[in-house]
Amino acid sequence: MPPMRYWTQLATEMFPPADLVRQAVETERWGFDATCLSDHFQPWWEPGESSQAWTVLGAIGQATEKLPLGTGVTTPVHRYHPAVTAQAFATLESMFPGRAFVGIGSGESLNETPCGMDWPAVGEQVDRMEEALEIISRLFDGERLDHGGPHFRTKRALLHTRGERRPPIYISAFGPRAAKVAARWGDGLWTLADPEQAPELIDVYRGACEEAGHEPGEIILQVGFSWAEDDDTALEGSRVWKATLPPEYFREDWSDPVEMQRKAQAEISDDEFKEGYIVSSDPSVHADRVREVEQLGATVVCLQNGSGADPHGALRVYGEQVLPALRE
């Protein structure tokens, strides 16, 4: 088996674009295996940040040497047409050969409703994602595409700029149907490192891959972390990420960051938050928690840097202490 890999996810919701580029440079310097950006129209709280991820990826590609880069994840269900999504990542691969990938998910009302979408039920969310994946996949393969589906249309669409390699597609799943979609259209499964849900989703994904007659791809398990010089500062710098925990925010029509943050802070205790988020000043605690994620079945651990107090110090501590401990 290949060695475990460790990615960073850089938070467009928390940090301005120039700082994201700096964090990506540090990601490469400190020995992580890849980086990705969250891809949002608005943050989970106000005031926050929300730079356009694809634009920042171009800058990251120029500022780094070999670092694989992509999104974690893009949602081509309304605000992005799938053909334009395919064009963007084919361009990225052309500019930075062998380095681009794209994460695809079904999205949240948080990012689609401000762009005019009436947020649909979960079934339609996954329907839209699967139709988008078909379009993206066929365009990546070089097809000139006429497509007339229930949600998207193309007329003789063709990617005129492509790299020699097809960018890998990693598909986000929070339920069994999406995990099966990942097996049909993706090069891997991407989900949260939730010990109650991840093993079942991985089993569904692997079973669907077996039924389809191909080997499973990557198993990308994501977890957030916050490091600072002391535990209280690490917690204070990351509390806003409570707004990513209520499951209804991913399924239902929640699109007001102020109300979402208010509700999350009122309902989720600090102890509950720290059960799902790595919050500590102690590098050994971070290493132990990452090992727990590995045991869930990951081939890649995607570490979302939510260290609002000191994001650069956090990357340094991971590079100097946490990653070496994990790779012993």
C-alpha positions as CSV (number, residue, x, y, z in Angstrom):
1,M,0.0,0.0,0.0
2,P,1.2,3.5,-0.7
3,P,2.1,5.6,2.4
4,M,-0.5,7.7,4.1
5,R,-0.6,11.2,2.7
6,Y,-1.4,14.5,4.4
7,W,-3.0,17.4,2.7
8,T,-3.9,20.9,3.9
9,Q,-7.3,22.5,3.3
10,L,-6.9,26.3,3.3
11,A,-9.9,28.2,4.5
12,T,-11.2,30.8,2.0
13,E,-13.8,31.6,4.6
14,M,-11.3,32.7,7.2
15,F,-8.2,34.1,5.5
16,P,-7.7,36.7,2.7
17,P,-6.4,35.5,-0.7
18,A,-2.8,36.7,-0.2
19,D,-2.6,34.8,3.1
20,L,-4.0,31.7,1.5
21,V,-1.1,31.8,-1.1
22,R,1.4,32.2,1.8
23,Q,-0.1,29.2,3.6
24,A,0.1,27.1,0.4
25,V,3.8,28.0,0.1
26,E,4.3,26.9,3.7
27,T,2.3,23.8,3.0
28,E,4.9,22.8,0.5
29,R,7.8,24.0,2.6
30,W,6.7,21.9,5.6
31,G,6.3,18.7,3.7
32,F,2.6,18.2,3.2
33,D,1.6,16.2,0.2
34,A,-1.0,18.5,-1.4
35,T,-3.3,21.4,-0.7
36,C,-6.9,22.3,-1.5
37,L,-9.1,25.4,-1.0
38,S,-12.6,25.5,0.3
39,D,-14.8,26.9,-2.5
40,H,-17.5,29.2,-1.1
41,F,-19.5,32.2,-2.2
42,Q,-19.9,33.4,1.4
43,P,-18.4,32.3,4.7
44,W,-20.0,30.5,7.6
45,W,-20.0,33.7,9.7
46,E,-19.8,37.5,9.4
47,P,-17.5,39.3,9.1
48,G,-15.4,36.7,7.2
49,E,-13.7,36.2,3.9
50,S,-14.8,34.5,0.7
51,S,-12.3,34.8,-2.2
52,Q,-12.9,33.0,-5.4
53,A,-11.1,29.7,-5.0
54,W,-10.1,29.0,-8.7
55,T,-8.5,32.4,-9.0
56,V,-6.4,31.8,-5.9
57,L,-5.4,28.3,-7.1
58,G,-3.7,30.0,-10.1
59,A,-1.7,32.1,-7.8
60,I,-0.8,29.1,-5.6
61,G,0.3,27.2,-8.7
62,Q,2.7,30.0,-9.6
63,A,4.0,30.4,-6.1
64,T,4.7,26.7,-5.5
65,E,6.9,24.2,-7.3
66,K,5.4,20.7,-7.3
67,L,2.5,20.9,-4.8
68,P,-0.7,19.2,-6.1
69,L,-3.6,21.6,-5.8
70,G,-7.4,21.7,-6.2
71,T,-10.6,22.4,-4.4
72,G,-12.2,20.8,-1.4
73,V,-14.9,21.0,-2.7
74,T,-16.5,22.7,-5.8
75,T,-20.3,22.4,-6.2
76,P,-21.4,22.7,-9.9
77,V,-25.1,22.6,-9.1
78,H,-26.1,26.2,-9.8
79,R,-23.6,29.0,-9.5
80,Y,-21.0,27.1,-11.5
81,H,-22.1,25.4,-14.8
82,P,-20.4,22.0,-15.0
83,A,-18.8,22.8,-18.4
84,V,-17.2,26.0,-16.9
85,T,-16.0,23.9,-14.0
86,A,-14.4,21.4,-16.4
87,Q,-12.8,24.3,-18.3
88,A,-11.3,25.8,-15.1
89,F,-9.7,22.6,-13.9
90,A,-8.5,21.5,-17.4
91,T,-6.9,24.9,-17.6
92,L,-5.3,24.5,-14.2
93,E,-3.9,21.1,-15.3
94,S,-2.6,22.7,-18.5
95,M,-0.8,25.4,-16.6
96,F,0.6,23.1,-13.8
97,P,1.0,19.6,-15.4
98,G,0.3,16.6,-13.1
99,R,-0.7,18.8,-10.2
100,A,-4.4,19.7,-10.6
101,F,-7.4,17.8,-9.1
102,V,-11.0,18.8,-8.4
103,G,-13.2,17.9,-5.5
104,I,-16.9,17.8,-6.3
105,G,-19.9,18.0,-3.9
106,S,-23.6,18.6,-3.9
107,G,-23.3,22.0,-2.1
108,E,-25.0,24.0,0.5
109,S,-27.7,26.6,0.4
110,L,-25.1,29.0,2.0
111,N,-23.4,29.3,-1.4
112,E,-26.1,28.7,-3.9
113,T,-29.1,30.7,-2.6
114,P,-27.3,34.1,-2.8
115,C,-26.8,33.3,-6.5
116,G,-30.5,32.9,-7.1
117,M,-31.1,29.2,-6.5
118,D,-34.2,27.9,-4.7
119,W,-32.5,25.3,-2.6
120,P,-33.9,21.8,-3.4
121,A,-34.5,18.7,-1.4
122,V,-31.5,16.3,-0.8
123,G,-32.5,14.0,-3.7
124,E,-32.3,16.8,-6.2
125,Q,-29.0,18.0,-4.8
126,V,-27.4,14.6,-5.5
127,D,-29.2,14.4,-8.9
128,R,-27.6,17.7,-9.9
129,M,-24.2,16.7,-8.7
130,E,-24.3,13.4,-10.7
131,E,-25.5,15.1,-13.9
132,A,-22.7,17.7,-13.4
133,L,-20.2,14.9,-12.9
134,E,-21.2,13.2,-16.2
135,I,-20.6,16.5,-18.1
136,I,-17.3,17.2,-16.4
137,S,-16.0,13.7,-16.9
138,R,-17.0,13.5,-20.6
139,L,-15.4,16.9,-21.3
140,F,-12.2,15.9,-19.5
141,D,-12.1,12.9,-21.8
142,G,-12.1,15.3,-24.8
143,E,-15.6,14.7,-26.0
144,R,-17.5,17.4,-28.0
145,L,-20.7,17.2,-25.9
146,D,-24.3,17.8,-26.6
147,H,-26.2,17.3,-23.4
148,G,-29.8,17.9,-22.6
149,G,-30.5,16.8,-19.1
150,P,-33.0,17.8,-16.5
151,H,-30.7,20.4,-14.9
152,F,-28.0,21.3,-17.5
153,R,-27.6,21.7,-21.2
154,T,-24.5,21.9,-23.4
155,K,-24.4,22.4,-27.2
156,R,-21.2,21.0,-28.9
157,A,-19.2,21.9,-25.8
158,L,-15.5,21.1,-26.1
159,L,-12.5,21.9,-23.9
160,H,-10.0,23.5,-26.3
161,T,-7.3,23.8,-23.6
162,R,-6.5,20.6,-21.8
163,G,-3.4,19.1,-20.2
164,E,-2.0,15.7,-21.2
165,R,-3.5,14.2,-18.0
166,R,-7.1,14.1,-16.9
167,P,-7.4,15.9,-13.5
168,P,-8.6,13.4,-10.8
169,I,-12.1,14.0,-9.5
170,Y,-12.7,13.3,-5.8
171,I,-16.4,13.2,-4.8
172,S,-17.8,14.4,-1.5
173,A,-20.4,12.1,0.1
174,F,-22.4,12.4,3.3
175,G,-24.8,9.6,2.5
176,P,-24.8,6.2,0.8
177,R,-26.3,7.4,-2.5
178,A,-23.5,10.0,-2.9
179,A,-20.9,7.4,-2.0
180,K,-22.2,5.2,-4.9
181,V,-22.0,8.2,-7.2
182,A,-18.4,8.6,-6.2
183,A,-17.8,5.0,-7.2
184,R,-19.4,5.6,-10.6
185,W,-17.8,8.9,-11.6
186,G,-14.9,9.6,-9.3
187,D,-11.3,8.8,-8.6
188,G,-12.0,8.7,-4.9
189,L,-14.3,9.4,-2.0
190,W,-14.1,12.5,0.2
191,T,-15.9,12.7,3.5
192,L,-15.6,13.9,7.0
193,A,-13.6,11.9,9.6
194,D,-16.7,11.1,11.6
195,P,-16.2,7.7,13.3
196,E,-20.0,7.2,13.3
197,Q,-20.5,7.7,9.6
198,A,-17.2,7.4,7.7
199,P,-16.8,3.6,8.0
200,E,-20.2,2.9,6.6
201,L,-19.7,5.4,3.7
202,I,-16.4,3.8,2.9
203,D,-17.9,0.3,2.9
204,V,-20.7,1.5,0.5
205,Y,-18.1,3.2,-1.7
206,R,-15.9,0.1,-1.9
207,G,-18.8,-2.2,-2.5
208,A,-20.0,0.0,-5.4
209,C,-16.5,0.1,-6.9
210,E,-16.5,-3.7,-6.7
211,E,-19.9,-3.9,-8.5
212,A,-18.6,-1.5,-11.1
213,G,-15.5,-3.7,-11.7
214,H,-12.8,-1.4,-10.7
215,E,-10.5,-0.8,-7.7
216,P,-11.5,1.9,-5.1
217,G,-9.7,5.2,-5.4
218,E,-8.5,7.5,-2.7
219,I,-10.3,7.6,0.7
220,I,-10.0,11.3,1.7
221,L,-11.0,11.9,5.3
222,Q,-11.2,15.5,6.4
223,V,-10.7,16.9,9.9
224,G,-10.2,20.5,11.1
225,F,-7.4,21.6,13.4
226,S,-6.4,24.6,15.4
227,W,-3.0,25.1,17.1
228,A,-1.8,28.0,19.1
229,E,0.8,28.6,21.9
230,D,-1.9,27.7,24.5
231,D,-5.1,25.7,24.5
232,D,-7.4,28.6,25.3
233,T,-6.0,30.6,22.3
234,A,-6.3,27.6,20.0
235,L,-10.0,27.3,21.0
236,E,-10.8,31.0,20.8
237,G,-9.2,31.2,17.3
238,S,-11.4,28.3,16.0
239,R,-14.8,28.7,17.7
240,V,-16.3,30.1,14.6
241,W,-16.0,26.7,12.9
242,K,-18.9,25.5,15.1
243,A,-21.0,26.8,12.3
244,T,-19.9,23.8,10.1
245,L,-21.2,21.2,12.5
246,P,-25.1,21.3,12.4
247,P,-26.0,18.7,9.8
248,E,-29.1,20.6,8.7
249,Y,-26.9,23.4,7.3
250,F,-25.8,20.9,4.6
251,R,-29.3,19.6,3.7
252,E,-31.7,22.4,4.4
253,D,-32.2,26.0,3.3
254,W,-29.8,27.8,5.6
255,S,-28.0,30.7,3.9
256,D,-27.7,33.5,6.4
257,P,-24.2,33.3,8.0
258,V,-25.1,35.5,10.9
259,E,-28.0,33.3,11.9
260,M,-26.1,30.1,11.3
261,Q,-23.3,31.3,13.5
262,R,-25.7,32.4,16.2
263,K,-27.5,29.1,16.2
264,A,-24.3,27.0,16.3
265,Q,-22.7,29.0,19.1
266,A,-25.9,28.6,21.2
267,E,-26.3,24.9,20.6
268,I,-22.8,23.4,20.4
269,S,-20.6,23.4,23.5
270,D,-16.9,23.8,23.4
271,D,-16.5,20.2,24.5
272,E,-18.8,19.0,21.7
273,F,-16.8,21.1,19.2
274,K,-13.5,19.6,20.3
275,E,-14.8,16.1,19.8
276,G,-14.8,16.7,16.0
277,Y,-12.1,19.4,15.7
278,I,-8.5,19.0,16.8
279,V,-7.9,21.9,19.2
280,S,-4.7,21.9,21.2
281,S,-1.3,23.5,21.8
282,D,0.3,20.1,22.2
283,P,1.7,18.6,18.9
284,S,1.4,15.1,20.3
285,V,-2.4,15.6,20.8
286,H,-2.6,16.5,17.1
287,A,-0.6,13.5,16.0
288,D,-2.7,11.1,18.1
289,R,-6.0,12.6,16.7
290,V,-4.7,12.3,13.2
291,R,-3.8,8.6,13.8
292,E,-7.4,8.0,14.9
293,V,-8.5,9.4,11.5
294,E,-6.1,7.1,9.7
295,Q,-7.6,4.1,11.5
296,L,-11.0,4.9,10.0
297,G,-9.7,3.8,6.6
298,A,-8.2,6.9,5.1
299,T,-5.6,6.9,2.3
300,V,-5.4,10.7,2.6
301,V,-6.0,12.8,5.7
302,C,-7.1,16.3,4.7
303,L,-6.2,18.7,7.5
304,Q,-8.3,21.9,7.4
305,N,-6.3,24.7,8.9
306,G,-8.8,26.5,11.1
307,S,-6.1,28.0,13.3
308,G,-7.4,31.5,13.4
309,A,-4.9,32.6,16.1
310,D,-1.8,31.5,14.2
311,P,-2.3,29.7,10.9
312,H,1.4,30.0,10.0
313,G,2.7,28.8,13.3
314,A,0.3,25.8,13.1
315,L,1.7,24.8,9.7
316,R,5.2,25.1,11.1
317,V,4.4,22.9,14.1
318,Y,2.9,20.3,11.9
319,G,5.9,20.4,9.6
320,E,8.5,20.2,12.4
321,Q,6.7,17.9,14.8
322,V,3.4,16.4,13.8
323,L,4.1,15.1,10.3
324,P,7.5,13.6,11.4
325,A,5.8,11.8,14.2
326,L,3.1,10.4,11.9
327,R,5.7,9.2,9.4
328,E,7.9,7.4,11.8
